[in-house]
Amino acid sequence: MKKLAIFVAFVLALGLASGASAHKSQVVGNYEIEVGWQNEPPLVGQDNTITIMITNATEHQHDEAATHDDEMTHDENETATMDHMQEEHEQVLKEHEQIMQEHDEAMKGNMDKADVEKMMHDHMSLMEKHEKIMQEHESMKDQMTSEQFTTMLASHEQIRKDHEQMSQDHDKIMEMYGIDDTDHDSEDHDTEVHDDEHDSEGISGLESTFESYVTVNGKMTALEFVEDQDMPGMYMAQYTPEETGYPVVHLTMTTDDGTSEVDFHLEKIKEHVDSPRQQQSQGIAPNEVECNAEKVLMYKISNESAICVSQDTADKLFARNWAKYF
């Protein structure tokens, strides 16, 4: 059931093509490291900050990281090639088709509760694979013919739309099968809460232990991180994107356990952000619409659409019951 709860958050927040929060986290040695943009979405020519948050990793996170490493060792040692990417993509399409068939059966009430929970977990894993392939697809665009690129882009778009449909149907399925997101062992829950409280405090004074750079379209830029004095464990490096593309933050960290190198794939840098109306006309769900960094996303009650407004305007609209927060 814990996996189901993870899926719920994943489905509602991932937003593969819509730019939902794209912070990435990995376990390195005894630490959990989370990397992301301070302002999302990142835009070309707009000053931004890349942040690194370092906390102690829990025992549960260590176990998950070890399992993930065992599963991914082969892929990490293999150079991404067109053939490899296309094979992965075809496999994702097959798995996606199967999950959508199961989703249709679930909506008709033709599945067992246990099978529905498994379907949701499988979908979470599949969307993680899809995100990885999307990044490879973009980075290898120059190696594709126009037809190959267009075909793969169309399939990515279809998977994204199906993902949005599953998100919209989620509550109905949960109610239909009597699945409770919070219905898991209370003892384990208490342990998790205790672990979070114990390990959530940031680890200060580590900036001298790591070096980092960001790569966009093959161009590397060194990053100089400074710890936020008001938030221990939060390290910040100013960075202004110069072109669109998928950025990869490379981190080399030296601790008592040795030297570790790890990459974080961050949210795509964009040229601009389309208006809420344009985004919704493209099939993006209102709750997944992107706003410029200084704007707040709200739900306009009169026409059931998303709007991006200043915080001051948002407060007024909410007070007058003209709009609500997602």
Secondary structure, DSSP 8 states (H G I E B T S, - for coil): -HHHHHHHHHHHH--TTTT----EEEEETTEEEEEEESSSS-BTTS-EEEEEEEEE--HHHHHHHHHHHHHHHHHHHS---HHHHHHHHHHHHHHHHHHHHHHHHHHTT-S-HHHHHHHHHHHHHHHHHHHHHHHHHHHTGGGS-HHHHHHHHHHHHHHHHHHHHHHHHHHHHHHHTT--TT-S-HHHHHHHHHHHHHH-SB--S-GGGEEEEEEETTEEEEE--EE-TTSTTEEEEEE---S-B--EEEEEEEETTEEEEEEEE---BBS----HHHHHHTT--GGG----TT-EEEEETTTTEEEEE-HHHHHHHHHTTSEEE-
